[in-house]
Amino acid sequence: MRSPQSHPIFNSQRSRLGAKALGRVIFLNEYKNMQKKRGDKHPEKHISVNGSQPGRIIRNICVYCGSGQGAKPIYAEAARTLGKSLADHDIGLVYGGGSLGLMGEVARATLEHGGRVTGIIPAFLSEKEQMLTDADELIVTKDMHERKQLMFLKSDAFVALPGGVGTLEELVEQLTWSQLGQHEKPIIVADIGGFWSPFLNLLRHMKEDQFIRAGLDVRFSVVGDAVNIVPAALAAAERKGEIDPGLAVAAQF
């Protein structure tokens, strides 16, 4: 089995970043082997940490967001606010592993305030999205499917900041899995500056035309202020999906 240091990614980036920086990076196969050596026969299942710590419901939150900054400064401000909030609540960040755009903003803010960051990035995006080697844990997967699976398994809740079609796809996937009863993890839509309003209107349209119908409700929370994202996720987990109306709007389409 090829070691991480012999992978082409390392050969192409070693001169730019240095071997010390790349020492944090591991590949998914190596990650699984590390878990097995610790006695985990099914490391993929063990990755999910819901309830693994007494009194802790959420240990890691997955944040989906854009690899660009977007047109409004409030998007980056919200990402930085979320990163600080995660660190303040001792909740780890799980994200796409890049250093650009809102991804980089939320990850660096989490680290700057003493938080934990796990980046998960497919090999083919390691240069395009400039993977953040400062992350506490950086896992390189072979493709997008492995990336999304591992992000799901390592996370206890999901947050969607503003982003592009990739962010939209990731959000919709979690909404679909929740709708079909595949998980009960909180999903928070951070409607910063009304960014997600067109999407929310589309969901209303789907319900009005009866494509979202009784028994197939789409449950999530809408938060307009980044400081309320983590409290809303914690409240949803405590109430198994119910939202404190003082923190967020409980959306059921």
C-alpha positions as CSV (number, residue, x, y, z in Angstrom):
1,M,0.0,0.0,0.0
2,R,1.3,3.4,-0.9
3,S,2.2,5.6,2.0
4,P,0.8,9.2,2.1
5,Q,4.3,10.6,1.6
6,S,4.8,8.8,-1.7
7,H,1.5,10.0,-3.2
8,P,1.7,12.4,-6.2
9,I,0.0,15.1,-4.2
10,F,3.0,15.2,-1.9
11,N,5.5,15.2,-4.8
12,S,3.7,18.2,-6.4
13,Q,3.3,20.2,-3.2
14,R,6.4,19.3,-1.1
15,S,8.6,22.0,-2.6
16,R,5.9,24.7,-2.1
17,L,4.7,23.7,1.4
18,G,7.5,21.7,2.9
19,A,7.5,18.2,4.3
20,K,6.7,19.4,7.8
21,A,3.4,21.0,6.7
22,L,2.4,17.8,4.8
23,G,3.1,15.6,7.8
24,R,-0.5,16.3,9.1
25,V,-2.1,14.7,5.9
26,I,-3.3,11.2,5.9
27,F,-5.2,9.2,3.3
28,L,-8.5,7.4,3.9
29,N,-7.0,3.9,3.8
30,E,-4.4,4.9,6.3
31,Y,-7.1,6.5,8.5
32,K,-9.1,3.3,8.5
33,N,-6.0,1.2,9.3
34,M,-5.2,3.5,12.2
35,Q,-8.7,2.9,13.6
36,K,-8.4,-0.8,13.1
37,K,-5.1,-0.9,15.0
38,R,-6.9,0.8,17.9
39,G,-9.3,-2.2,18.0
40,D,-12.1,-0.9,15.8
41,K,-13.4,-3.6,13.5
42,H,-15.7,-1.2,11.7
43,P,-13.9,2.2,11.7
44,E,-16.5,3.7,9.3
45,K,-19.2,3.1,11.9
46,H,-17.1,4.2,14.8
47,I,-16.4,7.6,13.2
48,S,-19.8,8.9,14.1
49,V,-19.6,10.2,17.7
50,N,-23.2,10.8,18.6
51,G,-23.4,10.1,22.4
52,S,-19.8,8.9,22.6
53,Q,-19.0,11.3,25.4
54,P,-21.2,11.4,28.5
55,G,-23.3,14.5,28.4
56,R,-22.2,15.5,24.9
57,I,-24.7,15.3,22.1
58,I,-22.8,17.2,19.4
59,R,-19.0,16.8,19.3
60,N,-18.4,17.7,15.6
61,I,-20.4,19.8,13.2
62,C,-20.0,19.6,9.4
63,V,-20.0,22.9,7.6
64,Y,-20.9,23.1,3.9
65,C,-19.9,26.4,2.2
66,G,-18.3,27.9,-0.8
67,S,-14.7,27.9,-1.9
68,G,-15.2,31.5,-2.9
69,Q,-15.9,34.6,-0.8
70,G,-19.1,35.6,-2.5
71,A,-20.3,39.1,-3.4
72,K,-21.1,40.3,0.2
73,P,-18.6,40.7,3.0
74,I,-21.2,39.4,5.5
75,Y,-20.7,35.9,4.2
76,A,-17.1,35.8,5.3
77,E,-18.0,37.5,8.5
78,A,-20.5,34.8,9.2
79,A,-18.0,32.1,8.5
80,R,-15.5,33.6,10.9
81,T,-18.2,34.1,13.5
82,L,-19.2,30.4,13.2
83,G,-15.6,29.3,13.5
84,K,-15.2,31.2,16.8
85,S,-18.5,29.8,18.0
86,L,-17.5,26.3,17.3
87,A,-14.2,26.8,19.3
88,D,-16.0,28.5,22.1
89,H,-18.4,25.5,22.4
90,D,-15.6,23.0,22.2
91,I,-17.2,21.5,19.0
92,G,-14.9,20.3,16.2
93,L,-15.3,21.5,12.7
94,V,-15.6,19.0,9.9
95,Y,-15.4,20.6,6.4
96,G,-14.1,20.2,2.9
97,G,-10.4,20.7,3.6
98,G,-9.7,23.7,1.4
99,S,-8.1,27.0,2.3
100,L,-10.0,29.3,-0.1
101,G,-13.2,31.3,0.3
102,L,-15.6,30.6,3.1
103,M,-14.1,27.2,3.7
104,G,-10.8,28.8,4.6
105,E,-12.5,31.5,6.6
106,V,-14.4,29.1,8.9
107,A,-11.5,26.7,9.3
108,R,-8.9,29.4,10.1
109,A,-11.3,31.1,12.6
110,T,-11.8,27.8,14.4
111,L,-8.1,27.2,14.7
112,E,-7.3,30.8,15.7
113,H,-9.7,30.5,18.6
114,G,-8.3,27.1,19.8
115,G,-10.8,24.8,18.1
116,R,-10.4,21.5,16.3
117,V,-10.5,21.2,12.6
118,T,-10.8,18.1,10.4
119,G,-10.5,18.7,6.7
120,I,-11.6,16.0,4.2
121,I,-10.7,16.6,0.6
122,P,-10.5,14.4,-2.6
123,A,-7.1,14.1,-4.1
124,F,-8.0,15.8,-7.3
125,L,-9.1,19.0,-5.4
126,S,-6.0,19.2,-3.2
127,E,-4.4,21.8,-5.4
128,K,-7.4,23.5,-6.9
129,E,-8.9,24.2,-3.5
130,Q,-5.4,24.5,-1.8
131,M,-5.9,22.1,1.1
132,L,-5.4,23.7,4.5
133,T,-2.4,21.9,5.9
134,D,-2.8,23.7,9.2
135,A,-5.8,21.6,10.0
136,D,-5.5,19.2,13.0
137,E,-6.5,16.4,10.8
138,L,-6.5,16.4,7.0
139,I,-7.9,13.3,5.2
140,V,-7.4,12.8,1.5
141,T,-10.0,10.6,-0.2
142,K,-9.9,9.1,-3.7
143,D,-13.2,10.7,-4.8
144,M,-16.1,12.9,-3.9
145,H,-18.2,9.9,-2.7
146,E,-15.7,8.9,-0.1
147,R,-15.4,12.6,1.0
148,K,-19.1,13.0,1.5
149,Q,-19.5,9.7,3.3
150,L,-16.7,10.4,5.7
151,M,-17.9,13.9,6.4
152,F,-21.3,12.5,7.2
153,L,-19.9,9.8,9.5
154,K,-17.7,12.1,11.4
155,S,-20.4,14.7,12.1
156,D,-23.3,15.0,14.5
157,A,-25.0,18.0,12.8
158,F,-24.8,19.9,9.5
159,V,-24.7,23.6,8.7
160,A,-25.0,25.2,5.2
161,L,-23.4,28.6,4.8
162,P,-23.7,30.4,1.5
163,G,-22.1,28.6,-1.4
164,G,-22.4,27.3,-4.9
165,V,-23.9,24.2,-6.5
166,G,-21.6,22.0,-4.5
167,T,-22.8,23.4,-1.3
168,L,-26.4,23.1,-2.5
169,E,-25.9,19.5,-3.5
170,E,-24.5,18.6,-0.1
171,L,-27.3,20.3,1.7
172,V,-30.0,18.7,-0.4
173,E,-28.4,15.3,0.1
174,Q,-28.6,15.6,3.9
175,L,-32.2,16.9,3.7
176,T,-33.1,13.9,1.5
177,W,-31.5,11.4,3.8
178,S,-33.3,13.0,6.8
179,Q,-36.6,13.0,4.8
180,L,-36.1,9.2,4.1
181,G,-35.4,8.4,7.7
182,Q,-31.7,7.7,7.3
183,H,-30.5,10.0,10.0
184,E,-31.9,12.4,12.7
185,K,-28.9,14.8,12.9
186,P,-29.8,18.5,13.0
187,I,-29.5,20.4,9.8
188,I,-29.1,24.2,10.0
189,V,-29.5,26.5,7.0
190,A,-27.6,29.7,7.7
191,D,-29.7,32.2,5.7
192,I,-27.1,35.0,5.9
193,G,-28.4,38.1,4.2
194,G,-31.3,36.2,2.7
195,F,-28.9,34.0,0.6
196,W,-31.0,30.9,0.9
197,S,-34.4,32.6,0.4
198,P,-34.8,31.4,-3.3
199,F,-34.1,27.8,-2.2
200,L,-36.6,28.1,0.7
201,N,-39.2,29.4,-1.8
202,L,-38.5,26.5,-4.1
203,L,-39.2,24.1,-1.2
204,R,-42.5,25.9,-0.5
205,H,-43.4,25.5,-4.2
206,M,-42.6,21.8,-4.1
207,K,-44.9,21.4,-1.1
208,E,-47.7,23.5,-2.7
209,D,-47.6,21.2,-5.7
210,Q,-47.6,18.1,-3.4
211,F,-44.2,16.7,-4.3
212,I,-43.3,17.2,-0.7
213,R,-46.2,15.6,1.0
214,A,-47.4,14.2,4.4
215,G,-45.0,11.6,5.7
216,L,-42.1,13.0,3.6
217,D,-41.6,16.2,5.5
218,V,-38.3,18.0,5.0
219,R,-37.1,19.1,8.5
220,F,-34.4,21.6,9.2
221,S,-33.8,24.9,10.9
222,V,-33.2,28.4,9.4
223,V,-30.9,30.8,11.2
224,G,-30.3,34.4,10.1
225,D,-27.5,35.3,12.4
226,A,-24.3,33.3,12.6
227,V,-24.0,33.6,16.4
228,N,-27.1,31.5,16.7
229,I,-26.0,28.6,14.5
230,V,-24.3,26.5,17.1
231,P,-26.9,27.2,19.8
232,A,-29.6,26.2,17.3
233,A,-27.9,22.9,16.5
234,L,-27.4,22.1,20.1
235,A,-31.1,22.9,20.9
236,A,-32.2,20.7,17.9
237,A,-30.1,17.8,19.2
238,E,-31.5,18.1,22.7
239,R,-35.0,18.2,21.4
240,K,-34.5,15.6,18.7
241,G,-35.2,18.0,15.9
242,E,-37.3,20.6,17.6
243,I,-36.0,24.1,17.5
244,D,-36.0,26.8,20.1
245,P,-38.0,29.6,18.3
246,G,-35.8,32.2,20.0
247,L,-32.8,30.9,18.0
248,A,-34.1,29.7,14.7
249,V,-37.1,29.2,12.5
250,A,-38.1,25.5,12.5
251,A,-38.8,24.8,8.8
252,Q,-41.0,21.8,7.9
253,F,-41.9,21.6,4.2
